[in-house]
C-alpha cells in the first residue's frame, strides 16, 4: 500500500508532531507500506533552517525507509499571526504541487497546522484518492483561544473550512476522546472518527540511572530537580512556573527548563528580572539526548495555561516521562488528569494555582511511599501507550479506509 503523508513537522525537528509521524511511519514501513512524506525544510520553532539544510524549491531524501520530499515554504519564527499564516499557506500550496507527482493509494494530512490538512483535501480531489485527516489540535478553536485572530469573519470562515475538511475526509483520526466528542458536535458521524492517542517509544524511553556527568556539568548534584522539557510557547504558561520558582522557600529544589519556542526570549527576561538562582534554562536538545535529562529529573512538570480548551488535550510528554518512570506533576485538567489519576502516575495541581502547585510538589518530595507508587504507576501507563502498538492500530484503520 502506498501512503502519501502531508505534515509540516518532521525530524530532525523534535516536537511532538514530528516524533509521532516519524515513529508511526517507521512502523508502517516494517508492515510493508510504501511511505512518502511531504514536509518543509526543518526550522521549528525558531524559524531558522537547520544546519545542513537550505530552503530550496525541492529535495528528496530517504530516512529509515521513508521517502521524504521537502518543499520550499515562507519560513518565519512561530510568532506573528500574518507571517505564520503565510508560512502555513505557502507550505500547503507547495505540498499540493509536489503531491501531484507522487503515486499513492491514500493521502494522510495532519493538523496542526490547519493548511497542511487543506493540502490533503486538495490532493484528494485532484488525484481522486481517499484522504484521512489526522487531528492533533483543534483548529481554529486553538486560534480563538490564543486570541490570534481579531476578526469574527475570518474565524467564521475557518470554522466553515474546518467542517468542510471533516466532511470530505474518508476517515478522521484524533488523539483524544474529547477531540472526538468535539467533532461529533460539529455534525460528523462518530463512525467516521477513530482515536489513536500519543504514546512513547519504549526503545528510547526506559528507566535510566541518573546521569552523574550531566548532573556535575549542570552543577545540580544534591538538588531535587523539577524539569520541563519541551516547547516554550504561549500555551505552556511557563511564566507562572517561574513566578512559583521565585516564591519557592525550599533551597533544595531546582527548576530545569530545556527547549525553546515563541516565549523563550520573554521567559529569559523574566528569569533575569527575578534574579532566579534556582532556575536553569537550556537550549533544546536532540530527541536521543532527552532521556539523559529525564534521568536526572525527580519530578517531571507538565503544564498548560488554564483554559477549557486544554481540558481536551493530552500532552505527549506524559507518555515519554511515564516510560522513564518519573513521577508527574500535572497542571493540565480534563483527559490528561484522568489518565494520570487512573494509573496513579503523579499528582494534579490546578493550572495557575500557586498554592496548589506547592502543596502537591511538597507531597511528592516528602511522601516517599506515594512517590514510589507513582513510579510504578508510570510503568503501567507506558506499557498501555506503547507507540508501536498504536502505530499498528492506525495502520489497520488506513488499510480499511482504502479497501
Residue pairs with C-beta under 8 A, 6 or more apart in sequence:
1 32
1 33
1 34
1 105
1 106
1 398
1 399
1 402
2 33
2 34
2 36
2 103
2 104
2 105
2 106
3 28
3 33
3 34
3 35
3 36
3 104
3 105
3 106
3 107
3 108
3 398
4 36
4 38
4 99
4 102
4 104
4 106
4 107
4 108
4 123
5 21
5 25
5 35
5 36
5 37
5 38
5 107
5 108
5 109
5 110
6 38
6 39
6 95
6 99
6 107
6 108
6 109
6 110
6 116
6 117
6 119
6 120
6 123
7 17
7 18
7 21
7 37
7 38
7 39
7 109
7 110
7 116
8 17
8 39
8 40
8 44
8 88
8 91
8 110
8 112
8 113
8 116
9 15
9 17
9 18
9 21
9 39
9 44
10 18
10 21
10 22
10 37
10 39
10 42
10 68
11 18
11 19
11 22
11 42
11 63
11 287
12 42
12 50
12 286
13 42
13 43
13 44
13 50
14 284
14 286
14 287
14 290
15 44
15 45
15 230
15 231
16 136
16 198
16 230
16 315
16 316
16 317
17 110
17 112
17 136
18 44
19 201
19 287
19 316
20 136
20 198
20 316
20 387
21 37
21 110
22 63
22 64
22 66
23 201
23 387
23 388
23 391
24 387
24 390
24 391
24 394
25 35
25 37
25 64
25 66
26 64
26 65
26 66
26 391
27 387
27 388
27 391
27 392
27 395
28 35
28 391
28 395
28 398
29 35
29 64
29 65
29 66
31 392
31 395
33 395
34 67
35 65
35 66
35 67
36 66
36 67
36 68
36 69
36 102
36 104
37 66
37 67
37 68
37 69
38 69
38 70
38 71
38 95
38 98
38 99
38 102
38 119
39 68
39 69
39 70
39 71
39 95
40 70
40 71
40 72
40 73
40 75
40 91
40 94
41 49
41 50
41 53
41 54
41 55
41 56
41 59
41 70
41 72
41 73
41 75
42 49
42 50
42 53
43 49
43 50
43 55
43 75
44 78
45 77
45 78
45 231
45 233
45 260
45 261
45 262
46 77
46 78
46 260
47 75
47 76
47 77
47 78
47 87
48 75
48 77
49 55
49 75
53 70
55 72
55 73
55 75
56 72
57 71
57 72
58 69
58 70
58 71
58 72
58 98
59 69
59 70
60 67
60 68
60 69
60 70
61 68
61 70
62 68
69 98
69 102
71 91
71 94
71 95
71 97
71 98
72 90
72 94
73 87
73 90
73 91
73 94
74 83
74 86
74 87
74 90
75 87
76 83
76 84
76 86
76 87
77 83
77 262
78 84
78 233
78 261
78 262
79 262
81 148
81 149
88 113
88 114
88 115
88 116
89 115
91 115
91 116
91 119
92 115
92 116
92 118
92 119
92 122
93 119
95 116
95 119
95 123
96 119
96 122
96 123
96 126
99 107
99 119
99 123
99 127
100 123
100 126
100 127
104 127
104 129
105 129
105 402
106 129
106 130
106 131
106 132
106 170
106 398
106 401
106 402
107 120
107 123
107 124
107 127
107 129
107 130
107 131
107 132
108 120
108 131
108 132
108 134
108 398
109 116
109 117
109 118
109 119
109 120
109 121
109 123
109 131
109 132
109 133
109 134
110 116
110 117
110 133
110 134
110 136
111 117
111 133
111 134
111 135
111 136
111 137
111 139
112 136
112 137
112 139
112 142
113 139
114 139
114 140
114 158
114 161
114 162
117 133
117 135
117 165
118 161
118 165
120 131
120 132
120 133
120 169
121 131
121 133
121 164
121 165
121 168
121 169
123 129
123 131
124 130
124 131
124 168
124 169
125 168
130 170
130 171
130 401
130 402
131 168
131 169
131 170
132 169
132 170
132 171
132 172
132 173
132 397
132 398
132 401
133 165
133 166
133 169
133 171
133 172
133 173
134 172
134 173
134 174
135 172
135 173
135 174
135 175
135 179
135 183
136 174
136 175
137 313
138 179
138 182
138 309
138 312
139 158
139 162
140 149
140 155
140 158
140 159
140 162
141 182
141 309
142 235
142 309
143 149
143 155
143 158
144 155
145 307
145 309
146 234
146 235
149 155
149 158
162 186
163 186
163 187
163 188
166 172
166 183
166 186
166 188
167 188
169 192
170 401
171 192
171 193
171 194
171 397
171 398
171 401
172 183
172 188
172 192
172 193
172 194
173 193
173 194
173 195
173 196
173 394
173 397
174 180
174 183
174 193
174 194
174 195
174 196
175 195
175 196
175 197
175 198
175 313
175 314
176 195
176 197
176 312
176 313
176 314
176 335
177 195
177 335
178 311
178 312
178 313
178 334
178 335
179 195
179 312
180 190
180 193
180 195
182 312
183 193
184 190
184 193
194 394
194 397
196 390
196 393
196 394
196 397
197 314
197 385
197 390
198 314
198 316
198 318
198 319
198 385
198 387
198 390
199 316
199 319
199 385
199 386
199 387
199 389
199 390
200 319
200 320
200 322
200 323
200 382
200 385
200 386
200 387
201 320
201 323
201 387
201 388
202 323
202 382
202 383
202 386
202 387
202 388
204 287
204 288
204 291
205 290
205 291
205 294
205 320
205 323
205 324
205 382
206 291
206 323
206 324
207 324
207 325
208 291
208 292
208 294
208 295
208 324
209 295
210 295
210 296
211 292
211 295
211 296
212 221
214 292
214 293
214 295
214 296
215 221
215 296
218 256
218 280
218 296
220 254
220 256
220 280
220 296
222 252
223 252
223 253
223 254
224 250
224 252
224 253
224 254
224 298
224 299
224 365
225 254
225 255
225 256
225 296
225 297
225 298
225 299
226 253
226 254
226 255
226 256
226 297
226 298
226 299
226 300
226 301
226 329
226 361
227 255
227 256
227 257
227 258
227 293
227 294
227 296
227 297
227 299
227 300
227 301
228 236
228 238
228 241
228 255
228 256
228 257
228 258
228 259
228 300
228 301
228 302
228 303
229 257
229 258
229 259
229 290
229 293
229 294
229 300
229 317
230 236
230 258
230 259
230 315
230 317
231 259
231 260
231 261
232 238
232 257
232 259
232 260
232 261
232 262
232 263
232 264
232 267
233 261
233 262
233 263
234 262
234 263
234 305
235 304
235 305
235 310
236 261
236 263
236 303
236 304
236 305
237 303
237 304
237 305
237 306
237 331
237 351
237 352
238 257
238 263
238 267
238 303
239 263
239 266
239 267
239 270
240 303
240 305
240 352
240 354
241 255
241 301
241 303
242 255
242 267
242 270
242 271
242 274
242 276
242 279
243 274
243 354
244 354
244 357
244 358
245 255
245 274
245 276
245 278
245 279
246 274
246 276
247 354
247 358
248 255
248 278
248 358
250 365
251 278
253 278
253 361
253 365
254 278
254 279
254 280
255 276
255 278
255 279
255 280
255 301
256 279
256 280
256 282
256 293
256 296
256 297
257 267
257 279
257 280
257 281
257 282
258 282
258 283
258 284
258 285
258 290
258 293
259 282
259 283
259 284
260 283
260 284
264 281
267 281
268 281
271 279
271 281
285 293
290 320
291 324
294 300
294 320
294 321
294 324
294 326
295 324
297 321
297 326
298 326
298 327
298 364
299 326
299 327
299 328
299 329
299 346
299 361
299 364
299 365
300 317
300 321
300 326
300 327
300 328
300 329
300 346
301 329
301 331
302 315
302 317
302 318
302 321
302 328
302 329
302 330
302 331
302 332
302 336
303 330
303 331
303 332
303 351
304 310
304 313
304 315
304 331
304 332
304 351
305 351
305 352
306 350
306 351
306 352
307 351
310 332
310 333
310 334
310 351
311 332
311 333
311 334
311 335
312 334
312 335
313 332
313 334
313 335
313 336
314 335
314 336
314 339
315 332
315 336
318 328
318 330
318 336
318 339
318 340
318 345
318 381
319 381
319 382
319 385
319 387
321 328
321 378
322 328
322 343
322 345
322 378
322 379
322 381
322 382
322 385
323 378
323 382
324 378
325 375
325 376
325 378
325 379
325 382
326 375
326 378
327 345
327 346
327 347
327 364
327 371
327 374
327 375
327 378
328 340
328 345
328 346
328 347
328 374
328 378
329 346
329 347
329 349
329 357
329 360
329 361
329 364
330 336
330 337
330 340
330 346
330 347
330 348
330 349
331 348
331 349
331 350
331 351
331 352
331 357
332 348
332 351
333 348
333 350
333 351
337 348
339 345
339 381
340 346
340 347
340 348
341 348
343 377
343 378
343 380
343 381
343 384
344 373
344 374
344 376
344 377
345 374
345 377
345 378
345 381
346 364
346 374
346 377
346 378
347 360
347 363
347 364
347 374
348 360
349 356
349 357
349 359
349 360
349 361
350 356
363 370
364 370
364 371
364 374
365 371
